[in-house]
Amino acid sequence: MRIGSISIEPLRDGSGTEQAGEIISRFSDPEAWRCHPDHFGDDGRWSFPVGGFLVRTGDRVVLVDAGVGPMDEDGYVGGALLDSLAEHGVTPPEVTDVVFTHLHFDHIGWTSVDGSPVFPNATYRCHEADWTYFVDGPTAAAPVRDKLLPIRERFIPFTGDHQIAPGLDARAAPGHTPGSTVFVASSGERRAILLGDVVHSAVQLSEPDWTVVWDVDPVAASQMRNALADEAAARGDLVVAAHFPEMRFGRVLIAEGRRQFSAIA
């Protein structure tokens, strides 16, 4: 995908599998997934990719999210992200920036392995609220700390909307986590929005009252999700989320008064 001179490539690391009925639903109807067998199957077995995105702008080589890492556990299988990078001609030392939409385990897996940073020359960034929530505060989680503390000396937090590199901006989108962030690549009037986990399934773009159990603040997450979807539909922005099928970009369209996601080839 190109936005002006900026290139954006999905990087597949592996996959995750969950039972939709336990994870994703309408607030008022936990069985709502049954109306979407094309997304969740007849048995509710929901499989989705995990990975990140490679953004190249100017002389910067930016990794947006770092997949689940080399693991095979509890329905999550990773290990392919470095190979995906290599397919685009990039080695770990050439990555200049690693930025996180948020700090859930399936977005930080390749930050460090066995206590050593995987991207030794990169600067690492995420919203300060997520670093506090997952690393330094009373809600800190040991597995996240183990992944992130090895890069602490190279970590620079941001606290609001923030330019990462020419044409690539971080935009606060709290709700899924306290510091949840989307990244906007722009050139002139063209924009592509990397939604992170503000949206987990494309169904959430057409069903305005769906949530996932991983949302720290479900009400705020729903409001943010719908605001971004409405904005993307009004502007014609390209959007993509880390767990969309094949990590494909698309647009949010309005048909008969309802939003829907239309993937592009």
N, C-alpha and C positions, 0 to 999 in steps of 0.2 A: 504494500500500500504506500502511495506517495501523496504527501500533502505539500505541494510546492517542492522545495528542495529537501524536505524531510522524508526519510524512509522509515516505515514501521513494519516489522516482521514478527509474526507470532512464533514463539519458541515452545514447542511441546516438551514437557518433562515426563509426563505419564498420565495417569487417570485416577479418578476417585469414583467410588460407588457407594450410594446411600439408598435407603428406603424412603421414597418421596413422602409417604404418609407420616413418617417420623420427623421430617426435616422441613418440608416446604408446603405451604397451604394458604388458603384464605383465612383471615382472622376468624370468620364466623363458620367456617366449614373445613375441618381437617381432612375431609375426603375429597376436596376439590380437585386434587391431582388426577382423579379418575376421568375427568373431562378432557384430559390432554394425553391420551396414550401415545401420540406421536412424540411427545417429549419424555414421558415417564414409563412407557410400556404398559401393558395390561396388568402387570403384577407390581407396578410401582418401583421397579428397580431402576434407579436413576443413575446413569453413568455420565461422567463429564470429564473434560480435560483439565489438567493442572499444568501450569507453566508460567511463562512471562512474555514480555515483548522487548524486542530489540529496536531501539530508536537511534537513528544516526542523523545528526544535525550539525553542520559545520565540522569542526574537528572533534566533536564529542561522540562517544559511543556509550549509550545509556541503556542499562538493563532496568526495565520496569517489572518488579517482582522477580522472585528467585525460585519459584516452583516448590515442590514438596521435598526435593532432595533425593539422595540414594536410599530409598526405603521401600519396603513391601510389608505393609502392616495395616490391619483394620480397614481393608478395602481400598487403601491408597498405595499406588505403585508409582515410583519415580525413578529417575536415573538418567534421563535422556537429554537434559537441558544443555549440558556442555557439548554433546554431539550436535544438537540443534544449532548452537552458536557456531560450531565449526563448519556446518553446512553453509553458513553465511560468511565464512572467511574470518571469523573473529575468535581469538584465543582469550582466555581469562585475563592475562596481563594487559590486554588492549582495552578492556572495559574501563572507561573513565569515571562512570557514575553508576551507582546502584540506588534506585529509589523504590520505596515500598508504598503501595496503596494502603496497606495496613499490615499488622504483624501477626496474623494467624499463621499456624504452622505450615500451611500449604502455599504460602507466599514468601517464606524465608529459608526454604530448605537448603539452598546452595550458598547461603551467606558464609558459612564456615563448615568445614568437615574435619572431624577429629581435632577440633580446637584451633584450626588454622584457616584464615580467610581464603576463600576460593578466588576472589578477585583482588589481588594484592595491591594494585595501584589505584583502586577506585575510592572515591568519596561516597559515603553511604548517607542517605537522607530519608527521613520520614517525619510526619507531624509529631511535635513534642508530646502531644496528649497521648499518642499511642505508645511512645517510648516510656512515658511515666506509667501508663496502665499495665503494660506487659513486662517491663524490665525493672523499673526503679521504685514503683509504688507498692502499696499493700496488696494489690491484686496481681503482682508479678507472678509469672509462671516459670518454673525451673527449666522446662525444655526450651522455652523461648530465650531465656537468659543464656543458656548454654550455646545457642546458635549465635546470639548477637554480641555477647561480651567480648569475643575475640576481635570484633571490628570496632570496638568502642573508641579507640584512638583515632579512627578515620571517620567517625560518625559526626554529622552536623545536623541538628534538628531544625525544622522550620515551624512557625507558629500560625501561619495564615497562608493566604495566596502567595505564591512564591515562584519566581522564574528559575527553572532548573538549568536550562540551556537555551540558546537562541531558538525561538519558536516552540518551546516546550515549557508549559506552566503547570504548577501544582495548584489545585483548587480544593479547599477544605470541603468535605462532604460528610460530616459526622452523623452517626446513627448506627451503622453496622458495627463500628468501633468508635471510641471517642475521637480518634484522630484519622478516621477514614478519609481518604483523599482520592480524587480523580485527577488524571493528567490530560491536559489539553494540548494537542499539537495543532498549530495554526500557521497559515500562510495567506495573507490577504483576508478574503472572506471565507476561505475554506478552513474547516476544523474537523478534527477527529478526536473523540473523547474516549480515553481508556478508563472504563468504569470501575475496575477492580471488582470488589464484591458488593458495591452498591446494588448491583443486579446479579443474581446467581443464574437465573433461567430467563430466556427470552419471554416466557409466559408472563413474567412480572411486568413487562412493558405493556402488555395488553390487559392484564388483570390488575387494576390499581390497588386492590386491597390484599394482596398476597404478601407474606412475610416468610422468613426462615428462622429457625431456632437459634441461629448463630448471631442474630442481630442483638447487640448489647442494649440498644434502646429501640424497640420495634416501631414505636410511633414516629420517632424522629427519622428512623431509617426509611419508613414508608413515605413520609413527607419529602425527604430528599430524593428518593427514587422517582417519585412522580414529578417533582419539580424539574429534575434533569431530563426525564423522558419528554415532558411537555416542551421544554426548551429545545431539545434536539429535534423534535418534530417541527416546531415553528421555524427553526433555522435551516433545517435540512442537513444537520451535522451527521457525519459518520460516527457510529458508536460500536464498541466491542467490549465484552466482558471476559474475564479470564476463564470462565467456565462455560461459555457458549459453545455449542457444537462446532468442532474443528477450529475454534477460536476465530470465527469468521466475522468480519465487519458487516455492518448493514445500516439501514436507516429506519427511524421510527416514522411510520406513515399513519395518516388518519383516514379511516374508511368507515363510512356510515356512523360517524361520530365516535368511533373507538380507535384507540391506538393499536398498532401492530408492528412487529419487527419484521423487516424484509432483508434477508441476508443478500449480499452481493457476491458474484462469482469471484 
